[in-house]
Amino acid sequence: MKILEDRKPMELKNIKQLIANVYWDLTRDIEQMDTRDIYYEVGYMVSLCVAIGKRKIGQKIYDKFMLK
């Protein structure tokens, strides 16, 4: 299921950049963040990954932050 498969390449690039920015911000700030904020950020990244057809990457992100 590739929801955003037909999007313009620039939109896809922007979504991927957004995922990367949230990932690195979370990696940097995870020690100071509240648990529910971590859950929110991870859920946001995973949902964006699913939306662009990158379900495996979303699962890896989930595993990295939620299985600690």
C-alpha positions in Angstrom: 0.0 0.0 0.0 1.8 3.1 -1.2 -0.4 6.0 -0.4 1.9 8.8 -1.5 3.5 6.9 -4.3 2.1 9.3 -6.9 3.2 12.5 -5.2 5.7 14.8 -6.8 9.3 14.0 -6.2 9.8 17.3 -4.3 7.0 16.5 -1.9 8.5 13.1 -1.3 11.8 14.6 -0.6 10.3 17.1 1.8 8.6 14.2 3.7 11.9 12.3 3.9 13.7 15.4 5.2 11.0 15.9 7.8 11.5 12.3 9.0 15.2 12.8 9.2 14.9 16.0 11.1 12.6 14.5 13.7 14.8 11.4 14.0 17.9 13.4 14.7 16.2 15.8 17.1 14.8 12.8 19.0 18.1 11.1 19.1 19.8 14.2 20.5 17.1 15.1 23.0 15.7 11.7 24.1 17.3 11.9 27.6 15.5 15.2 28.5 12.1 14.2 26.9 9.0 13.0 28.6 7.9 9.5 27.7 4.7 10.5 26.0 6.6 13.0 23.9 8.9 10.3 22.7 5.8 8.1 21.9 4.3 11.0 19.9 7.5 11.7 17.9 8.0 8.0 17.1 4.4 7.6 16.1 4.7 10.6 13.8 7.8 9.3 12.1 6.4 5.8 11.7 3.2 7.1 10.2 5.1 9.2 7.7 7.2 6.2 6.7 4.1 4.1 6.2 2.5 7.0 4.1 5.4 7.0 1.7 5.6 3.3 1.5 8.7 2.7 3.7 7.1 0.5 6.3 10.4 -1.4 7.1 12.1 1.9 7.9 9.2 2.8 10.1 9.5 -0.5 11.9 13.3 0.1 12.5 12.6 3.5 13.9 9.9 2.0 16.2 12.3 -0.7 17.4 15.1 1.7 18.0 13.2 4.0 20.3 10.4 2.0 21.7 12.2 -1.2 22.6 14.7 0.4 25.1 
